[in-house]
Amino acid sequence: MSSIRLYRIVKTFLHYGLDEMVPKKMLPWYAKLGRFSFFWLRNKHKDKAVAVRFRLAIESLGPVFIKFGQMLSTRRDLLPPDFADELALLQDQVTPFDGELAKQLIIDAMGVKMFEQHFSDFDIEPLASASIAQVHTATLLENDAEINVVIKILRPNISQTILADLKVMSRFAGIVARWLSDGKRLRPKEVVAEYRKTILDELDLNREGANAIQLKRNFEQGSEYDKVLYVPEIYSEYSSKKILVMERIYGIGVAEIDTLSQLGVDMKLLAERGVEVFFTQVFRDSFFHADMHPGNVFVDATNPADPTWIAIDCGIVGTLNRDDKRYLAENFVAFFNRDYRKVAQLHVDSGWVPATTSVDEFEFAIRTVCEPIFNKPLSEISFGQVLVNLFNTARRFNMEVQPQLVLLQKTLLYIEGLGRQLYPQLDLWQTAKPFLENWVKEQMGVKAVLTKIKDNLPFWNEKLPEIPDLVYDYLKIGKENQQQQTLLMQKLLVQQTQQSKHMVISILVAGAVIALAIVFVA
């Protein structure tokens, strides 16, 4: 299958003239022969820019490549701006598969008895169809209640298709890394490996369900629901690796700007809440939805003056450890204050760049890249682009790729883009700075110390009765070690004394022998 797929991909690339991206002098003889052999397929779209042709080729290669292109569009640290902009236009406009087949797959995964007892009004026509899964509406019958739900089902044979395409992608990545002039900087093998992990994770809908449950719990405040973000209810007892049953939501797509405006939604508040959603997930919870593109984000406009964000499709999430969060927050605050020296020092302290890096040179490089950006009004500065520029600069100083930071960068670009679409005057810096400054103070101030003591008290209380015994054992071991060291020193002294005696005797004997020899010779 992979050989046939490889042929089709090569044919598509030639059809769109993408082979022209590789300089002739960089091609081996067999590749040049291939160019000549398939001359009738060569570039049927010469009137279009190469970035447009690249996007069209990705679209024609189907769902797996479309999703790969979507991921690439967020890697502006790797792609030229025109390529990133074109790939950002890719949408999951995938032809749905047969609804009857979808129903049968759901029954097979769930079981006939469970399906018939708990589900009715299954709609054969899909509500949505994406590259990996398809969604159908139904009614869940539970505890004498009727609940409107959607059932997400993986496409048939999608695993085999994805694995075959991944194998081909890996081959192309090797070719690009070896023969393309910019192949080393683009790191194609690492990019494909990153995509492989992401897309294979999305094949397990149990994982998506667990992520959604966690995200929902993070934004629940007792009996009242936090008005910043709503996550649909997941019905795990009916879900499995291949199907996911969740509450149906009736929000408005975040990209439907005209509809939101007509309803009188407070766009400024909605945009600012989007920023709050991002930073709350990252810094409060260390668990963030990393795929918040317009297809996965909706708005509850029931109360236009108090709108709520709705997030679905939690297949891709990111996490940050405590050190990454602290360093990242301090980096952002230092950027707000244009303290490039601290930004450089933080990168070294965090281990993101080698400890041998010259802080002075790194600071100068960051200042050179970022200072021109700050000459613009803050409302015109792209926070996400600043982060991209920072990571690009850091990579010149051998910063290793940090997967958690790549996801963070991608999510920030999405959120900022959505926020500016809703409210073009959004000053993300002004919205984010107070949040980050307060967070840093909470993490490093007296309150943070008291919180850590409070968190550790149960552990200390449990270990307190053991402390006298531990101290006694420690002192006993210390005393025994001291005695052993004293005995060892005494032995060494005895050996040294014996060696000294032997040396003196040897010298005396040698002297006597030499004296006798002189006497006899004389």
Secondary structure as the mmCIF struct_conf table of DSSP 4:
data_model
#
loop_
_struct_conf.conf_type_id
_struct_conf.id
_struct_conf.beg_label_comp_id
_struct_conf.beg_label_asym_id
_struct_conf.beg_label_seq_id
_struct_conf.end_label_comp_id
_struct_conf.end_label_asym_id
_struct_conf.end_label_seq_id
HELX_RH_AL_P HELX_RH_AL_P1 SER A 2 HIS A 15
TURN_TY1_P TURN_TY1_P1 TYR A 16 GLY A 17
HELX_RH_3T_P HELX_RH_3T_P1 LEU A 18 MET A 21
BEND BEND1 VAL A 22 VAL A 22
HELX_RH_3T_P HELX_RH_3T_P2 LYS A 24 MET A 26
BEND BEND2 LEU A 27 LEU A 27
HELX_RH_AL_P HELX_RH_AL_P2 TRP A 29 SER A 37
TURN_TY1_P TURN_TY1_P2 PHE A 38 PHE A 38
HELX_RH_3T_P HELX_RH_3T_P3 PHE A 39 LEU A 41
BEND BEND3 ARG A 42 ARG A 42
BEND BEND4 LYS A 44 LYS A 44
TURN_TY1_P TURN_TY1_P3 LYS A 46 ASP A 47
BEND BEND5 LYS A 48 LYS A 48
HELX_RH_AL_P HELX_RH_AL_P3 VAL A 50 SER A 60
TURN_TY1_P TURN_TY1_P4 LEU A 61 LEU A 61
HELX_RH_AL_P HELX_RH_AL_P4 PRO A 63 SER A 73
TURN_TY1_P TURN_TY1_P5 THR A 74 THR A 74
TURN_TY1_P TURN_TY1_P6 ARG A 76 LEU A 78
BEND BEND6 LEU A 79 LEU A 79
HELX_RH_AL_P HELX_RH_AL_P5 PRO A 81 LEU A 87
TURN_TY1_P TURN_TY1_P7 ALA A 88 LEU A 89
HELX_LH_PP_P HELX_LH_PP_P1 VAL A 94 ASP A 98
HELX_RH_AL_P HELX_RH_AL_P6 GLY A 99 MET A 110
HELX_RH_AL_P HELX_RH_AL_P7 VAL A 112 HIS A 118
STRN STRN1 PHE A 119 SER A 120
BEND BEND7 ILE A 124 GLU A 125
BEND BEND8 LEU A 127 LEU A 127
STRN STRN2 ALA A 128 SER A 129
BEND BEND9 SER A 131 ILE A 132
STRN STRN3 ALA A 133 GLU A 142
TURN_TY1_P TURN_TY1_P8 ASN A 143 ASP A 144
STRN STRN4 ALA A 145 LEU A 154
HELX_LH_PP_P HELX_LH_PP_P2 ARG A 155 ARG A 155
TURN_TY1_P TURN_TY1_P9 PRO A 156 ASN A 157
HELX_RH_AL_P HELX_RH_AL_P8 ILE A 158 TRP A 179
BEND BEND10 LEU A 180 LEU A 180
TURN_TY1_P TURN_TY1_P10 SER A 181 ASP A 182
HELX_RH_AL_P HELX_RH_AL_P9 GLY A 183 LEU A 186
HELX_RH_AL_P HELX_RH_AL_P10 PRO A 188 ASP A 201
TURN_TY1_P TURN_TY1_P11 GLU A 202 LEU A 203
HELX_RH_AL_P HELX_RH_AL_P11 LEU A 205 ASN A 218
TURN_TY1_P TURN_TY1_P12 PHE A 219 PHE A 219
STRN STRN5 GLU A 220 GLN A 221
TURN_TY1_P TURN_TY1_P13 GLY A 222 SER A 223
STRN STRN6 GLU A 224 TYR A 225
HELX_LH_PP_P HELX_LH_PP_P3 ASP A 226 ASP A 226
TURN_TY1_P TURN_TY1_P14 LYS A 227 VAL A 228
STRN STRN7 LEU A 229 TYR A 230
STRN STRN8 ILE A 234 ILE A 234
HELX_RH_3T_P HELX_RH_3T_P4 SER A 236 TYR A 238
BEND BEND11 LYS A 241 LYS A 242
STRN STRN9 ILE A 243 GLU A 247
STRN STRN10 ILE A 252 GLY A 253
TURN_TY1_P TURN_TY1_P15 VAL A 254 ALA A 255
HELX_RH_AL_P HELX_RH_AL_P12 ILE A 257 GLN A 262
TURN_TY1_P TURN_TY1_P16 LEU A 263 GLY A 264
HELX_RH_AL_P HELX_RH_AL_P13 MET A 267 PHE A 279
HELX_RH_PI_P HELX_RH_PI_P1 THR A 280 ASP A 285
BEND BEND12 SER A 286 SER A 286
STRN STRN11 PHE A 287 HIS A 289
BEND BEND13 ALA A 290 ALA A 290
HELX_RH_3T_P HELX_RH_3T_P5 PRO A 294 ASN A 296
STRN STRN12 VAL A 297 ASP A 300
BEND BEND14 THR A 302 ASN A 303
TURN_TY1_P TURN_TY1_P17 PRO A 304 ALA A 305
BEND BEND15 ASP A 306 ASP A 306
STRN STRN13 THR A 308 ALA A 311
BEND BEND16 GLY A 315 GLY A 315
STRN STRN14 VAL A 317 THR A 319
HELX_RH_AL_P HELX_RH_AL_P14 ARG A 322 PHE A 336
TURN_TY1_P TURN_TY1_P18 ASN A 337 ARG A 338
HELX_RH_AL_P HELX_RH_AL_P15 TYR A 340 SER A 350
TURN_TY1_P TURN_TY1_P19 GLY A 351 GLY A 351
BEND BEND17 TRP A 352 VAL A 353
TURN_TY1_P TURN_TY1_P20 ALA A 355 THR A 356
BEND BEND18 THR A 357 THR A 357
HELX_RH_AL_P HELX_RH_AL_P16 VAL A 359 CYS A 370
TURN_TY1_P TURN_TY1_P21 GLU A 371 PRO A 372
HELX_RH_3T_P HELX_RH_3T_P6 ILE A 373 ASN A 375
BEND BEND19 LYS A 376 LYS A 376
HELX_RH_3T_P HELX_RH_3T_P7 LEU A 378 GLU A 380
BEND BEND20 ILE A 381 ILE A 381
HELX_RH_AL_P HELX_RH_AL_P17 PHE A 383 ARG A 396
TURN_TY1_P TURN_TY1_P22 PHE A 397 ASN A 398
HELX_LH_PP_P HELX_LH_PP_P4 MET A 399 VAL A 401
HELX_RH_AL_P HELX_RH_AL_P18 PRO A 403 LEU A 422
TURN_TY1_P TURN_TY1_P23 PRO A 424 GLN A 425
HELX_RH_AL_P HELX_RH_AL_P19 LEU A 428 MET A 444
BEND BEND21 GLY A 445 GLY A 445
HELX_RH_AL_P HELX_RH_AL_P20 VAL A 446 LYS A 463
HELX_RH_3T_P HELX_RH_3T_P8 LEU A 464 GLU A 466
HELX_RH_AL_P HELX_RH_AL_P21 ILE A 467 VAL A 521
#
